[in-house]
Amino acid sequence: MRDVMKTNLSQMQLIKISDLLFDNIESVFDKLDVKFYESSKSYIGRCPVHGGDKSSALYIYTDGHTQKGNWICTTRGCHSVFQPTLIGFIRGVLSHQRYDWQKKGDKFETFDNTLKFISDTLKIDFDNIEVNYEELEKKKFLAQTRWNIPMAK
């Protein structure tokens, strides 16, 4: 793995990385040393981004409107400071662990260092990430369609 990550990844590559993170979510949780319990549609636990103690403050959704792994902090809104994606979640957790981040304005982890953590955790080189654009568009379409289909009564 390289010491420095590039930040010129396309949106589709970032989506692919998020998908890989979600496929390996348990090992990501282990590497970050965070604990969640799984419900039918989400992982729920304390918010490791701001270091909260409320046991149901953070939700990481296992199904999403366009992408799995979207998250929300219900106590401090950490998801509005860090992107509500798994990459943003990891950046937030690293910010708390490395710089004691607790609120907007506190020092936070760089995007490059977040990508390095992800690359090291997943043992992948982002230069070799191939995006199947057709597959990603199909997944996005199917996710949006599920949300737009009226429920039968």
C-alpha positions as CSV (number, residue, x, y, z in Angstrom):
1,M,0.0,0.0,0.0
2,R,1.1,3.5,-0.7
3,D,1.9,6.0,2.1
4,V,-0.2,8.7,0.5
5,M,-3.6,8.3,-1.0
6,K,-4.9,10.2,-4.0
7,T,-8.1,12.2,-3.6
8,N,-9.0,12.3,-7.3
9,L,-11.3,9.3,-7.1
10,S,-14.5,9.5,-9.1
11,Q,-17.9,9.5,-7.5
12,M,-18.5,6.0,-8.9
13,Q,-15.2,4.8,-7.4
14,L,-16.2,6.2,-4.0
15,I,-19.5,4.3,-4.3
16,K,-17.6,1.1,-5.1
17,I,-15.4,1.7,-2.1
18,S,-18.5,2.2,0.1
19,D,-19.9,-1.0,-1.2
20,L,-16.7,-2.8,-0.4
21,L,-16.8,-1.3,3.1
22,F,-20.3,-2.4,3.6
23,D,-19.5,-6.0,2.4
24,N,-16.8,-6.1,5.1
25,I,-18.6,-4.0,7.8
26,E,-17.8,-6.4,10.6
27,S,-14.1,-6.3,10.0
28,V,-14.3,-2.5,9.6
29,F,-16.1,-2.3,13.0
30,D,-13.4,-4.5,14.5
31,K,-10.5,-2.4,13.1
32,L,-12.2,0.8,14.4
33,D,-12.9,-1.0,17.7
34,V,-16.6,0.0,17.7
35,K,-19.5,-2.1,18.8
36,F,-23.0,-2.1,17.3
37,Y,-25.9,-4.5,17.5
38,E,-27.7,-5.5,14.3
39,S,-31.5,-4.9,13.9
40,S,-33.6,-5.8,10.9
41,K,-32.6,-2.7,8.9
42,S,-29.6,-1.1,10.7
43,Y,-26.7,-1.4,13.0
44,I,-27.4,0.6,16.2
45,G,-25.1,1.8,19.0
46,R,-23.3,4.6,20.7
47,C,-21.9,7.3,18.4
48,P,-18.2,6.7,18.2
49,V,-17.8,9.9,16.2
50,H,-18.5,12.2,19.1
51,G,-17.8,9.7,21.8
52,G,-21.4,9.5,23.0
53,D,-22.8,7.2,25.6
54,K,-26.4,6.8,24.5
55,S,-26.8,3.2,23.4
56,S,-29.1,4.0,20.5
57,A,-27.7,7.3,19.2
58,L,-26.2,6.0,15.9
59,Y,-27.8,4.1,13.1
60,I,-26.0,2.6,10.1
61,Y,-28.6,1.5,7.6
62,T,-28.3,-1.9,5.9
63,D,-30.6,-0.8,3.1
64,G,-30.7,2.7,1.7
65,H,-32.4,4.9,-0.8
66,T,-29.4,4.8,-3.1
67,Q,-26.7,3.2,-1.1
68,K,-26.2,0.9,1.9
69,G,-24.3,2.2,4.8
70,N,-25.8,5.6,5.2
71,W,-25.7,6.7,8.9
72,I,-27.2,9.2,11.3
73,C,-26.3,10.4,14.7
74,T,-29.5,11.3,16.5
75,T,-27.9,13.2,19.4
76,R,-25.4,15.6,17.9
77,G,-26.0,15.3,14.2
78,C,-22.4,14.1,13.4
79,H,-23.7,13.0,10.0
80,S,-24.2,16.6,9.0
81,V,-20.5,17.4,9.7
82,F,-19.0,14.2,8.2
83,Q,-20.7,12.8,5.1
84,P,-23.5,10.3,5.9
85,T,-21.7,7.5,4.0
86,L,-19.4,4.8,5.4
87,I,-16.4,6.8,4.3
88,G,-17.7,9.8,6.2
89,F,-18.5,7.6,9.2
90,I,-14.9,6.2,9.2
91,R,-13.5,9.7,8.9
92,G,-15.6,10.8,11.9
93,V,-14.5,7.9,14.1
94,L,-10.9,8.4,13.2
95,S,-11.3,12.1,14.0
96,H,-12.6,11.3,17.4
97,Q,-10.0,8.6,18.1
98,R,-7.0,10.6,16.9
99,Y,-7.9,14.2,17.7
100,D,-10.8,13.8,20.3
101,W,-13.2,15.4,17.8
102,Q,-16.6,16.1,19.5
103,K,-18.2,19.0,17.7
104,K,-18.1,21.0,14.5
105,G,-14.9,23.2,14.6
106,D,-12.7,20.6,16.3
107,K,-9.7,19.1,14.5
108,F,-10.7,16.3,12.2
109,E,-8.9,13.6,10.2
110,T,-8.0,14.3,6.5
111,F,-9.7,12.6,3.6
112,D,-6.3,11.2,2.5
113,N,-5.6,9.6,5.8
114,T,-9.2,8.2,5.9
115,L,-8.6,6.6,2.5
116,K,-5.3,5.2,3.7
117,F,-7.1,3.6,6.7
118,I,-9.7,2.1,4.3
119,S,-7.1,0.9,1.9
120,D,-5.1,-0.8,4.7
121,T,-8.2,-2.3,6.3
122,L,-9.6,-3.7,3.0
123,K,-6.1,-4.5,1.7
124,I,-6.9,-2.9,-1.6
125,D,-5.1,-0.5,-3.9
126,F,-7.4,2.2,-5.2
127,D,-5.5,2.3,-8.4
128,N,-6.9,-1.1,-9.1
129,I,-10.6,-0.4,-8.4
130,E,-12.6,-1.1,-11.4
131,V,-16.1,0.3,-11.6
132,N,-18.8,-1.6,-13.4
133,Y,-20.9,1.5,-14.2
134,E,-23.8,-0.5,-15.6
135,E,-24.0,-2.7,-12.4
136,L,-23.8,0.4,-10.2
137,E,-26.6,2.2,-12.2
138,K,-28.8,-0.9,-11.9
139,K,-28.3,-1.1,-8.1
140,K,-29.0,2.6,-7.8
141,F,-32.2,2.2,-10.0
142,L,-33.4,-0.8,-8.0
143,A,-32.8,0.9,-4.7
144,Q,-34.8,4.0,-5.9
145,T,-37.5,1.8,-7.3
146,R,-38.0,-0.1,-4.0
147,W,-38.6,3.2,-2.3
148,N,-41.0,4.5,-4.9
149,I,-43.3,1.5,-5.2
150,P,-46.5,2.0,-3.2
151,M,-47.2,-0.6,-0.7
152,A,-50.2,-2.9,-1.4
153,K,-53.0,-2.6,1.1
